[in-house]
Amino acid sequence: MDFFHETILQKYIPDFKDYLTFFCGPPALKQLVLKFYTEEKIQDQFQSEDFGATIQNGDMESSTQKVKLLFRAREEEVGSQNILDSLLNKGISLQHGCKSGICNTCACMKAKGRVKNLITGKISDDSREKIKLCVSVAMTELQLEV
Ligand code: FES
């Protein structure tokens, strides 16, 4: 189901192209609306503000790490993308929300291993700590309590 469709915009604001648009919403919806504005060649009328931190994935080396999911008795491999998306792509159901490090819904306990925080760039030590899966990349083999 699409959360945005131009017919809805045209129904409620038929002359929307004549107005400056201020957008507020999740990144996926923003991309959808901005794509539409770009296709309509009115992207200059689209204004938005990002409230989440920009996640930089570009400097990550491509490597694969094993992640042991302690409460599920599973072991999976994750690549260089964030741990949340890696595990979701494997069909593992995990609680999440914003996917940008804001809501804390994806937070879990890391029992062992090192991760890189994609917002701060900080690499953790091997100790037990809470991490946000959506903004963490595995740097070593991990054990997670999920
Ligand atoms: S999903 Fe919101 S902080 Fe990770």
Backbone and ligand atoms as CSV (ligand in chain L), in Angstrom:
chain,resi,resn,atom,element,x,y,z
A,1,MET,N,N,0.842,-1.184,0.000
A,1,MET,CA,C,0.000,0.000,0.000
A,1,MET,C,C,0.882,1.240,0.000
A,2,ASP,N,N,0.585,2.132,-0.898
A,2,ASP,CA,C,1.317,3.394,-0.931
A,2,ASP,C,C,0.728,4.351,0.102
A,3,PHE,N,N,1.609,5.100,0.746
A,3,PHE,CA,C,1.152,6.096,1.701
A,3,PHE,C,C,0.964,7.453,1.040
A,4,PHE,N,N,1.441,7.552,-0.189
A,4,PHE,CA,C,1.287,8.800,-0.918
A,4,PHE,C,C,0.932,8.478,-2.356
A,5,HIS,N,N,-0.054,9.177,-2.864
A,5,HIS,CA,C,-0.370,9.056,-4.282
A,5,HIS,C,C,-0.851,10.418,-4.766
A,6,GLU,N,N,-0.420,10.762,-5.956
A,6,GLU,CA,C,-0.732,12.100,-6.458
A,6,GLU,C,C,-2.228,12.365,-6.546
A,7,THR,N,N,-3.039,11.331,-6.729
A,7,THR,CA,C,-4.489,11.556,-6.827
A,7,THR,C,C,-5.036,12.122,-5.518
A,8,ILE,N,N,-4.462,11.729,-4.410
A,8,ILE,CA,C,-4.910,12.260,-3.117
A,8,ILE,C,C,-4.550,13.738,-3.028
A,9,LEU,N,N,-3.340,14.056,-3.453
A,9,LEU,CA,C,-2.902,15.455,-3.442
A,9,LEU,C,C,-3.791,16.302,-4.353
A,10,GLN,N,N,-4.082,15.785,-5.530
A,10,GLN,CA,C,-4.908,16.531,-6.481
A,10,GLN,C,C,-6.358,16.656,-6.009
A,11,LYS,N,N,-6.818,15.666,-5.267
A,11,LYS,CA,C,-8.184,15.712,-4.758
A,11,LYS,C,C,-8.353,16.821,-3.717
A,12,TYR,N,N,-7.383,16.900,-2.791
A,12,TYR,CA,C,-7.532,17.853,-1.686
A,12,TYR,C,C,-6.901,19.213,-1.951
A,13,ILE,N,N,-5.871,19.240,-2.798
A,13,ILE,CA,C,-5.207,20.514,-3.117
A,13,ILE,C,C,-4.949,20.534,-4.628
A,14,PRO,N,N,-5.997,20.755,-5.425
A,14,PRO,CA,C,-5.838,20.650,-6.883
A,14,PRO,C,C,-4.795,21.605,-7.468
A,15,ASP,N,N,-4.574,22.726,-6.822
A,15,ASP,CA,C,-3.594,23.686,-7.327
A,15,ASP,C,C,-2.282,23.615,-6.535
A,16,PHE,N,N,-1.930,22.412,-6.074
A,16,PHE,CA,C,-0.733,22.257,-5.226
A,16,PHE,C,C,0.535,22.749,-5.898
A,17,LYS,N,N,0.575,22.731,-7.222
A,17,LYS,CA,C,1.790,23.166,-7.930
A,17,LYS,C,C,2.038,24.668,-7.780
A,18,ASP,N,N,1.026,25.388,-7.330
A,18,ASP,CA,C,1.165,26.833,-7.155
A,18,ASP,C,C,1.703,27.206,-5.778
A,19,TYR,N,N,1.887,26.196,-4.931
A,19,TYR,CA,C,2.276,26.479,-3.548
A,19,TYR,C,C,3.639,25.875,-3.202
A,20,LEU,N,N,4.281,26.513,-2.253
A,20,LEU,CA,C,5.482,25.961,-1.653
A,20,LEU,C,C,5.032,24.879,-0.675
A,21,THR,N,N,5.681,23.722,-0.705
A,21,THR,CA,C,5.300,22.605,0.159
A,21,THR,C,C,6.348,22.409,1.243
A,22,PHE,N,N,5.877,22.361,2.485
A,22,PHE,CA,C,6.761,22.062,3.611
A,22,PHE,C,C,6.435,20.641,4.060
A,23,PHE,N,N,7.411,19.763,3.964
A,23,PHE,CA,C,7.199,18.350,4.259
A,23,PHE,C,C,7.777,17.986,5.616
A,24,CYS,N,N,7.041,17.139,6.348
A,24,CYS,CA,C,7.534,16.570,7.599
A,24,CYS,C,C,7.056,15.124,7.645
A,25,GLY,N,N,7.962,14.187,7.800
A,25,GLY,CA,C,7.568,12.784,7.835
A,25,GLY,C,C,8.763,11.873,7.756
A,26,PRO,N,N,8.505,10.576,7.772
A,26,PRO,CA,C,9.612,9.603,7.752
A,26,PRO,C,C,10.374,9.631,6.428
A,27,PRO,N,N,11.650,9.225,6.454
A,27,PRO,CA,C,12.494,9.294,5.261
A,27,PRO,C,C,11.916,8.593,4.030
A,28,ALA,N,N,11.297,7.442,4.210
A,28,ALA,CA,C,10.770,6.711,3.052
A,28,ALA,C,C,9.649,7.490,2.375
A,29,LEU,N,N,8.784,8.106,3.171
A,29,LEU,CA,C,7.696,8.912,2.610
A,29,LEU,C,C,8.262,10.160,1.940
A,30,LYS,N,N,9.256,10.760,2.565
A,30,LYS,CA,C,9.885,11.950,1.979
A,30,LYS,C,C,10.451,11.626,0.602
A,31,GLN,N,N,11.134,10.493,0.485
A,31,GLN,CA,C,11.702,10.108,-0.815
A,31,GLN,C,C,10.615,9.937,-1.865
A,32,LEU,N,N,9.497,9.353,-1.462
A,32,LEU,CA,C,8.382,9.129,-2.384
A,32,LEU,C,C,7.792,10.447,-2.876
A,33,VAL,N,N,7.549,11.370,-1.937
A,33,VAL,CA,C,6.953,12.654,-2.302
A,33,VAL,C,C,7.943,13.483,-3.113
A,34,LEU,N,N,9.208,13.486,-2.706
A,34,LEU,CA,C,10.219,14.249,-3.440
A,34,LEU,C,C,10.392,13.695,-4.858
A,35,LYS,N,N,10.305,12.393,-5.013
A,35,LYS,CA,C,10.385,11.785,-6.349
A,35,LYS,C,C,9.239,12.299,-7.228
A,36,PHE,N,N,8.056,12.364,-6.648
A,36,PHE,CA,C,6.900,12.871,-7.401
A,36,PHE,C,C,7.115,14.332,-7.784
A,37,TYR,N,N,7.580,15.148,-6.839
A,37,TYR,CA,C,7.816,16.563,-7.128
A,37,TYR,C,C,8.896,16.723,-8.202
A,38,THR,N,N,9.886,15.869,-8.156
A,38,THR,CA,C,10.953,15.924,-9.160
A,38,THR,C,C,10.414,15.545,-10.533
A,39,GLU,N,N,9.602,14.501,-10.590
A,39,GLU,CA,C,8.994,14.095,-11.867
A,39,GLU,C,C,8.102,15.193,-12.434
A,40,GLU,N,N,7.458,15.930,-11.537
A,40,GLU,CA,C,6.585,17.028,-11.958
A,40,GLU,C,C,7.381,18.308,-12.235
A,41,LYS,N,N,8.698,18.220,-12.020
A,41,LYS,CA,C,9.615,19.355,-12.215
A,41,LYS,C,C,9.249,20.554,-11.335
A,42,ILE,N,N,8.784,20.262,-10.129
A,42,ILE,CA,C,8.488,21.318,-9.160
A,42,ILE,C,C,9.252,21.064,-7.850
A,43,GLN,N,N,10.406,20.391,-7.967
A,43,GLN,CA,C,11.184,20.069,-6.769
A,43,GLN,C,C,11.658,21.308,-6.026
A,44,ASP,N,N,11.729,22.464,-6.717
A,44,ASP,CA,C,12.129,23.696,-6.035
A,44,ASP,C,C,11.062,24.159,-5.043
A,45,GLN,N,N,9.851,23.648,-5.180
A,45,GLN,CA,C,8.775,24.023,-4.267
A,45,GLN,C,C,8.662,23.063,-3.084
A,46,PHE,N,N,9.591,22.138,-2.996
A,46,PHE,CA,C,9.578,21.138,-1.927
A,46,PHE,C,C,10.609,21.504,-0.870
A,47,GLN,N,N,10.155,21.759,0.335
A,47,GLN,CA,C,11.040,22.100,1.440
A,47,GLN,C,C,10.870,21.074,2.556
A,48,SER,N,N,11.962,20.658,3.148
A,48,SER,CA,C,11.860,19.720,4.261
A,48,SER,C,C,13.046,19.909,5.190
A,49,GLU,N,N,12.914,19.329,6.349
A,49,GLU,CA,C,13.995,19.372,7.322
A,49,GLU,C,C,14.181,17.961,7.843
A,50,ASP,N,N,15.423,17.532,7.920
A,50,ASP,CA,C,15.715,16.194,8.431
A,50,ASP,C,C,16.000,16.278,9.918
A,51,PHE,N,N,15.280,15.483,10.694
A,51,PHE,CA,C,15.469,15.490,12.138
A,51,PHE,C,C,16.362,14.357,12.605
A,52,GLY,N,N,16.589,13.391,11.772
A,52,GLY,CA,C,17.468,12.279,12.143
A,52,GLY,C,C,18.881,12.596,11.715
A,53,ALA,N,N,19.801,11.903,12.284
A,53,ALA,CA,C,21.195,12.062,11.878
A,53,ALA,C,C,21.402,11.409,10.521
A,54,THR,N,N,22.309,11.955,9.766
A,54,THR,CA,C,22.630,11.350,8.486
A,54,THR,C,C,23.493,10.129,8.714
A,55,ILE,N,N,23.074,9.033,8.146
A,55,ILE,CA,C,23.816,7.797,8.321
A,55,ILE,C,C,24.753,7.619,7.142
A,56,GLN,N,N,26.022,7.496,7.445
A,56,GLN,CA,C,27.032,7.338,6.409
A,56,GLN,C,C,27.453,5.880,6.338
A,57,ASN,N,N,27.218,5.258,5.230
A,57,ASN,CA,C,27.628,3.871,5.048
A,57,ASN,C,C,28.830,3.761,4.129
A,58,GLY,N,N,29.205,4.875,3.524
A,58,GLY,CA,C,30.157,4.838,2.436
A,58,GLY,C,C,31.545,4.331,2.762
A,59,ASP,N,N,32.004,4.547,3.995
A,59,ASP,CA,C,33.371,4.158,4.296
A,59,ASP,C,C,33.477,2.746,4.852
A,60,MET,N,N,32.383,2.017,4.841
A,60,MET,CA,C,32.424,0.680,5.401
A,60,MET,C,C,33.045,-0.295,4.410
A,61,GLU,N,N,33.948,-1.098,4.924
A,61,GLU,CA,C,34.500,-2.160,4.107
A,61,GLU,C,C,33.443,-3.241,3.972
A,62,SER,N,N,33.464,-3.904,2.863
A,62,SER,CA,C,32.527,-4.994,2.672
A,62,SER,C,C,33.075,-6.240,3.355
A,63,SER,N,N,32.452,-6.626,4.429
A,63,SER,CA,C,32.885,-7.828,5.119
A,63,SER,C,C,31.652,-8.507,5.694
A,64,THR,N,N,31.798,-9.755,5.982
A,64,THR,CA,C,30.700,-10.522,6.543
A,64,THR,C,C,31.074,-10.958,7.949
A,65,GLN,N,N,30.149,-10.799,8.864
A,65,GLN,CA,C,30.381,-11.200,10.247
A,65,GLN,C,C,29.259,-12.117,10.690
A,66,LYS,N,N,29.592,-13.021,11.579
A,66,LYS,CA,C,28.576,-13.895,12.155
A,66,LYS,C,C,27.915,-13.189,13.325
A,67,VAL,N,N,26.603,-13.321,13.412
A,67,VAL,CA,C,25.856,-12.767,14.535
A,67,VAL,C,C,25.062,-13.886,15.169
A,68,LYS,N,N,25.335,-14.114,16.436
A,68,LYS,CA,C,24.601,-15.145,17.175
A,68,LYS,C,C,23.460,-14.453,17.914
A,69,LEU,N,N,22.230,-14.895,17.649
A,69,LEU,CA,C,21.051,-14.328,18.297
A,69,LEU,C,C,20.734,-15.204,19.501
A,70,LEU,N,N,21.137,-14.751,20.683
A,70,LEU,CA,C,21.150,-15.618,21.859
A,70,LEU,C,C,19.778,-16.110,22.292
A,71,PHE,N,N,18.770,-15.249,22.286
A,71,PHE,CA,C,17.461,-15.684,22.766
A,71,PHE,C,C,16.704,-16.492,21.710
A,72,ARG,N,N,17.204,-16.515,20.511
A,72,ARG,CA,C,16.520,-17.260,19.456
A,72,ARG,C,C,17.300,-18.497,19.026
A,73,ALA,N,N,18.444,-18.678,19.654
A,73,ALA,CA,C,19.289,-19.831,19.332
A,73,ALA,C,C,19.540,-19.920,17.826
A,74,ARG,N,N,19.858,-18.787,17.238
A,74,ARG,CA,C,20.148,-18.743,15.800
A,74,ARG,C,C,21.488,-18.081,15.575
A,75,GLU,N,N,22.084,-18.424,14.468
A,75,GLU,CA,C,23.311,-17.768,14.066
A,75,GLU,C,C,23.144,-17.358,12.608
A,76,GLU,N,N,23.404,-16.104,12.331
A,76,GLU,CA,C,23.243,-15.561,10.979
A,76,GLU,C,C,24.501,-14.819,10.587
A,77,GLU,N,N,24.650,-14.603,9.305
A,77,GLU,CA,C,25.751,-13.773,8.828
A,77,GLU,C,C,25.185,-12.443,8.370
A,78,VAL,N,N,25.879,-11.368,8.700
A,78,VAL,CA,C,25.468,-10.045,8.244
A,78,VAL,C,C,26.615,-9.422,7.456
A,79,GLY,N,N,26.250,-8.580,6.505
A,79,GLY,CA,C,27.250,-7.931,5.668
A,79,GLY,C,C,27.589,-6.552,6.196
A,80,SER,N,N,27.903,-5.651,5.288
A,80,SER,CA,C,28.355,-4.326,5.700
A,80,SER,C,C,27.205,-3.351,5.916
A,81,GLN,N,N,25.965,-3.782,5.674
A,81,GLN,CA,C,24.854,-2.875,5.949
A,81,GLN,C,C,24.519,-2.956,7.445
A,82,ASN,N,N,23.635,-2.085,7.903
A,82,ASN,CA,C,23.312,-2.094,9.329
A,82,ASN,C,C,22.728,-3.447,9.732
A,83,ILE,N,N,22.902,-3.788,10.992
A,83,ILE,CA,C,22.521,-5.117,11.481
A,83,ILE,C,C,21.018,-5.334,11.352
A,84,LEU,N,N,20.228,-4.302,11.622
A,84,LEU,CA,C,18.771,-4.443,11.540
A,84,LEU,C,C,18.346,-4.860,10.134
A,85,ASP,N,N,18.774,-4.106,9.130
A,85,ASP,CA,C,18.379,-4.437,7.760
A,85,ASP,C,C,18.920,-5.798,7.334
A,86,SER,N,N,20.137,-6.119,7.757
A,86,SER,CA,C,20.710,-7.421,7.415
A,86,SER,C,C,19.832,-8.554,7.927
A,87,LEU,N,N,19.393,-8.430,9.180
A,87,LEU,CA,C,18.595,-9.500,9.774
A,87,LEU,C,C,17.168,-9.498,9.232
A,88,LEU,N,N,16.599,-8.315,9.017
A,88,LEU,CA,C,15.250,-8.252,8.431
A,88,LEU,C,C,15.248,-8.880,7.038
A,89,ASN,N,N,16.308,-8.617,6.277
A,89,ASN,CA,C,16.402,-9.192,4.928
A,89,ASN,C,C,16.508,-10.710,4.946
A,90,LYS,N,N,16.894,-11.248,6.080
A,90,LYS,CA,C,16.952,-12.709,6.220
A,90,LYS,C,C,15.635,-13.273,6.746
A,91,GLY,N,N,14.638,-12.402,6.876
A,91,GLY,CA,C,13.323,-12.850,7.313
A,91,GLY,C,C,13.172,-12.951,8.821
A,92,ILE,N,N,14.113,-12.381,9.557
A,92,ILE,CA,C,14.035,-12.416,11.016
A,92,ILE,C,C,13.219,-11.219,11.486
A,93,SER,N,N,12.192,-11.495,12.253
A,93,SER,CA,C,11.307,-10.448,12.739
A,93,SER,C,C,11.946,-9.736,13.931
A,94,LEU,N,N,12.121,-8.447,13.817
A,94,LEU,CA,C,12.708,-7.643,14.893
A,94,LEU,C,C,11.909,-6.360,15.044
A,95,GLN,N,N,11.730,-5.919,16.267
A,95,GLN,CA,C,11.030,-4.659,16.492
A,95,GLN,C,C,11.882,-3.514,15.961
A,96,HIS,N,N,11.246,-2.602,15.263
A,96,HIS,CA,C,11.946,-1.411,14.784
A,96,HIS,C,C,10.929,-0.330,14.461
A,97,GLY,N,N,11.440,0.874,14.316
A,97,GLY,CA,C,10.571,1.997,13.986
A,97,GLY,C,C,11.215,2.886,12.955
A,98,CYS,N,N,11.910,3.930,13.419
A,98,CYS,CA,C,12.425,4.985,12.550
A,98,CYS,C,C,13.535,4.543,11.607
A,99,LYS,N,N,14.273,3.565,11.977
A,99,LYS,CA,C,15.454,3.106,11.226
A,99,LYS,C,C,16.489,4.208,11.042
A,100,SER,N,N,16.523,5.143,11.947
A,100,SER,CA,C,17.527,6.202,11.847
A,100,SER,C,C,18.116,6.575,13.200
A,101,GLY,N,N,18.001,5.697,14.176
A,101,GLY,CA,C,18.655,5.922,15.457
A,101,GLY,C,C,17.928,6.844,16.400
A,102,ILE,N,N,16.671,7.123,16.158
A,102,ILE,CA,C,15.950,8.097,16.975
A,102,ILE,C,C,15.023,7.434,17.996
A,103,CYS,N,N,14.207,6.486,17.581
A,103,CYS,CA,C,13.117,5.997,18.434
A,103,CYS,C,C,13.553,4.978,19.482
A,104,ASN,N,N,14.664,4.351,19.301
A,104,ASN,CA,C,15.203,3.375,20.252
A,104,ASN,C,C,14.478,2.023,20.229
A,105,THR,N,N,13.535,1.849,19.330
A,105,THR,CA,C,12.752,0.616,19.291
A,105,THR,C,C,13.609,-0.603,18.966
A,106,CYS,N,N,14.646,-0.425,18.190
A,106,CYS,CA,C,15.475,-1.558,17.759
A,106,CYS,C,C,16.604,-1.870,18.735
A,107,ALA,N,N,16.678,-1.119,19.836
A,107,ALA,CA,C,17.796,-1.307,20.774
A,107,ALA,C,C,17.782,-2.710,21.372
A,108,CYS,N,N,18.942,-3.289,21.508
A,108,CYS,CA,C,19.066,-4.598,22.139
A,108,CYS,C,C,20.422,-4.676,22.833
A,109,MET,N,N,20.594,-5.717,23.623
A,109,MET,CA,C,21.843,-5.888,24.351
A,109,MET,C,C,22.847,-6.653,23.483
A,110,LYS,N,N,24.020,-6.064,23.354
A,110,LYS,CA,C,25.130,-6.764,22.700
A,110,LYS,C,C,25.920,-7.435,23.820
A,111,ALA,N,N,25.985,-8.760,23.775
A,111,ALA,CA,C,26.687,-9.487,24.828
A,111,ALA,C,C,28.175,-9.576,24.543
A,112,LYS,N,N,28.508,-9.557,23.259
A,112,LYS,CA,C,29.918,-9.714,22.906
A,112,LYS,C,C,30.136,-9.198,21.484
A,113,GLY,N,N,31.300,-8.668,21.230
A,113,GLY,CA,C,31.655,-8.233,19.895
A,113,GLY,C,C,31.733,-6.727,19.775
A,114,ARG,N,N,32.206,-6.271,18.634
A,114,ARG,CA,C,32.394,-4.840,18.400
A,114,ARG,C,C,31.535,-4.389,17.231
A,115,VAL,N,N,30.933,-3.200,17.378
A,115,VAL,CA,C,30.118,-2.625,16.313
A,115,VAL,C,C,30.572,-1.203,16.032
A,116,LYS,N,N,30.275,-0.736,14.834
A,116,LYS,CA,C,30.512,0.671,14.504
A,116,LYS,C,C,29.171,1.381,14.480
A,117,ASN,N,N,29.077,2.498,15.188
A,117,ASN,CA,C,27.880,3.328,15.168
A,117,ASN,C,C,27.945,4.213,13.927
A,118,LEU,N,N,26.968,4.083,13.045
A,118,LEU,CA,C,26.993,4.796,11.771
A,118,LEU,C,C,26.719,6.286,11.908
A,119,ILE,N,N,26.223,6.717,13.046
A,119,ILE,CA,C,25.974,8.149,13.257
A,119,ILE,C,C,27.220,8.823,13.811
A,120,THR,N,N,27.800,8.215,14.835
A,120,THR,CA,C,28.959,8.845,15.483
A,120,THR,C,C,30.286,8.400,14.869
A,121,GLY,N,N,30.276,7.256,14.211
A,121,GLY,CA,C,31.512,6.700,13.672
A,121,GLY,C,C,32.325,5.955,14.717
A,122,LYS,N,N,31.828,5.936,15.950
A,122,LYS,CA,C,32.552,5.303,17.061
A,122,LYS,C,C,32.469,3.780,16.964
A,123,ILE,N,N,33.586,3.142,17.222
A,123,ILE,CA,C,33.622,1.682,17.270
A,123,ILE,C,C,33.642,1.261,18.726
A,124,SER,N,N,32.713,0.388,19.077
A,124,SER,CA,C,32.585,-0.028,20.477
A,124,SER,C,C,33.716,-0.964,20.861
A,125,ASP,N,N,33.833,-1.182,22.161
A,125,ASP,CA,C,34.745,-2.236,22.598
A,125,ASP,C,C,33.946,-3.540,22.667
A,126,ASP,N,N,34.549,-4.563,23.197
A,126,ASP,CA,C,33.952,-5.895,23.182
A,126,ASP,C,C,32.957,-6.117,24.326
A,127,SER,N,N,32.748,-5.104,25.139
A,127,SER,CA,C,31.953,-5.304,26.357
A,127,SER,C,C,30.450,-5.322,26.083
A,128,ARG,N,N,29.744,-5.770,27.102
A,128,ARG,CA,C,28.285,-5.844,27.070
A,128,ARG,C,C,27.716,-4.431,27.098
A,129,GLU,N,N,26.837,-4.132,26.146
A,129,GLU,CA,C,26.229,-2.802,26.096
A,129,GLU,C,C,24.997,-2.843,25.225
A,130,LYS,N,N,24.155,-1.843,25.394
A,130,LYS,CA,C,22.969,-1.720,24.560
A,130,LYS,C,C,23.360,-1.018,23.265
A,131,ILE,N,N,22.871,-1.534,22.148
A,131,ILE,CA,C,23.134,-0.900,20.857
A,131,ILE,C,C,21.831,-0.758,20.087
A,132,LYS,N,N,21.830,0.158,19.136
A,132,LYS,CA,C,20.689,0.313,18.233
A,132,LYS,C,C,21.056,-0.390,16.935
A,133,LEU,N,N,20.303,-1.418,16.620
A,133,LEU,CA,C,20.634,-2.244,15.453
A,133,LEU,C,C,20.578,-1.465,14.142
A,134,CYS,N,N,19.696,-0.468,14.053
A,134,CYS,CA,C,19.505,0.238,12.778
A,134,CYS,C,C,20.675,1.140,12.416
A,135,VAL,N,N,21.497,1.487,13.383
A,135,VAL,CA,C,22.630,2.374,13.100
A,135,VAL,C,C,23.944,1.720,13.507
A,136,SER,N,N,23.952,0.394,13.568
A,136,SER,CA,C,25.165,-0.328,13.947
A,136,SER,C,C,25.554,-1.319,12.875
A,137,VAL,N,N,26.838,-1.405,12.648
A,137,VAL,CA,C,27.390,-2.369,11.705
A,137,VAL,C,C,28.341,-3.273,12.470
A,138,ALA,N,N,28.270,-4.563,12.187
A,138,ALA,CA,C,29.140,-5.524,12.876
A,138,ALA,C,C,30.574,-5.381,12.388
A,139,MET,N,N,31.489,-5.202,13.337
A,139,MET,CA,C,32.905,-5.128,12.998
A,139,MET,C,C,33.606,-6.450,13.300
A,140,THR,N,N,33.004,-7.236,14.194
A,140,THR,CA,C,33.525,-8.558,14.550
A,140,THR,C,C,32.325,-9.491,14.694
A,141,GLU,N,N,32.603,-10.722,14.997
A,141,GLU,CA,C,31.535,-11.651,15.326
A,141,GLU,C,C,30.793,-11.107,16.553
A,142,LEU,N,N,29.474,-11.211,16.541
A,142,LEU,CA,C,28.668,-10.619,17.621
A,142,LEU,C,C,27.790,-11.655,18.299
A,143,GLN,N,N,27.432,-11.355,19.541
A,143,GLN,CA,C,26.365,-12.070,20.227
A,143,GLN,C,C,25.344,-11.021,20.672
A,144,LEU,N,N,24.112,-11.190,20.204
A,144,LEU,CA,C,23.052,-10.233,20.512
A,144,LEU,C,C,21.931,-10.921,21.265
A,145,GLU,N,N,21.379,-10.235,22.235
A,145,GLU,CA,C,20.229,-10.761,22.981
A,145,GLU,C,C,18.956,-10.231,22.346
A,146,VAL,N,N,18.518,-10.911,21.328
A,146,VAL,CA,C,17.263,-10.538,20.657
A,146,VAL,C,C,16.388,-11.769,20.501
L,1,FES,S1,S,14.535,1.726,14.599
L,1,FES,FE1,FE,14.439,3.601,15.687
L,1,FES,S2,S,16.350,3.668,16.707
L,1,FES,FE2,FE,16.497,1.914,15.475
